[in-house]
Amino acid sequence: MLGRLPQNIEAITPIRGGVISDFSASEQMIRQFVHHACKGRWLPNAPRITVTVPGDATQVERRAFKEAIQGAGASHVALLAKPLAAALGAGLAISDATGCMVVDIGAGTTEIGVIALGCVVRGASARVGGDTLDQAIVNYVRRTHGLLIGEHTAQRVKLEIGCALPLRDDLFAEVTGRSLAEGTPRTMTLSSQEVYEAFVEPLGQIVSLLRRVLESTPPELAADIADRGFMLTGGSAMLRGLDQRLREETGLAVAVAEQPMTCVIRGTGFAIETLDPDFFA
């Protein structure tokens, strides 16, 4: 509905950047999720809900999650660190003494965690992800071509021709938007090289975050990561050449998880079924 609604109706994004941006809308959204999950089933008690949170979420943001979910009808709310959920969903053994590392690039945040003995030993989080890449395309097209395009168009371009490294053979995509000079609709062709240029800053932020975590990792765990590399999860892990880009920047082996987009949700389900309650906040 974004970009297609009449002026008297506003489209709200309840959760942005991995945290609640609109409390009331988030509560209503979660209530609908619970309703659909329980449809046709009788539950003797109110459901117990586990939610993943960014590593840098403040106490106020964590409290907002709990209150919104309790307001939606949950009897108990548990918080799980997103890197742990991503690692579980990717099939990593988080309880081992041998360290492992996961880089989860989702829609709103990038989460990096060095994990050993069931906890995040070193981690970092940044509000940069797939949404940031979409906005980077919007800003680039506006700045260089004087054309205003919508978020859905930017997302389509990212999926069709987006890349983290220059491609040997350029890909092209047509985009239609409103000309800022003339105020009329206009169509142009965008190349993958241009999209790569648009991604320079957000991808640079991810690389800097990754290096910062590696620099602060204890030597024993750093040796484990040097041997095993790290796992890439999240929807943006499927960006062309991203694994190769991170491999070149760090010198480490990089593996992309199977079904990276659903690693966090599958890992959360696995955590609910198998982990000790001490894993949760």
HELIX and SHEET records of a PDB file:
HELIX    1   1 PHE A   23  CYS A   38  1                                  16    
HELIX    2   2 GLN A   59  GLY A   71  1                                  13    
HELIX    3   3 LYS A   82  GLY A   89  1                                   8    
HELIX    4   4 GLY A  130  HIS A  145  1                                  16    
HELIX    5   5 GLU A  151  ILE A  161  1                                  11    
HELIX    6   6 SER A  192  ALA A  198  1                                   7    
HELIX    7   7 VAL A  200  SER A  216  1                                  17    
HELIX    8   8 PRO A  219  ARG A  228  1                                  10    
HELIX    9   9 GLY A  235  MET A  238  5                                   4    
HELIX   10  10 LEU A  242  THR A  250  1                                   9    
HELIX   11  11 PRO A  260  THR A  262  5                                   3    
HELIX   12  12 CYS A  263  THR A  274  1                                  12    
HELIX   13  13 PRO A  277  PHE A  279  5                                   3    
SHEET    1   A 2 ILE A  15  ARG A  16  0                                        
SHEET    2   A 2 VAL A  19  ILE A  20 -1                                        
SHEET    1   B 2 ARG A  48  VAL A  53  0                                        
SHEET    2   B 2 HIS A  76  ALA A  81  1                                        
SHEET    1   C 5 CYS A 119  ALA A 126  0                                        
SHEET    2   C 5 THR A 110  ALA A 116 -1                                        
SHEET    3   C 5 CYS A 100  ILE A 105 -1                                        
SHEET    4   C 5 PHE A 230  THR A 233  1                                        
SHEET    5   C 5 VAL A 254  VAL A 256  1                                        
SHEET    1   D 3 LEU A 147  LEU A 148  0                                        
SHEET    2   D 3 PHE A 172  SER A 179 -1                                        
SHEET    3   D 3 PRO A 185  SER A 191 -1                                        
END                                                                             
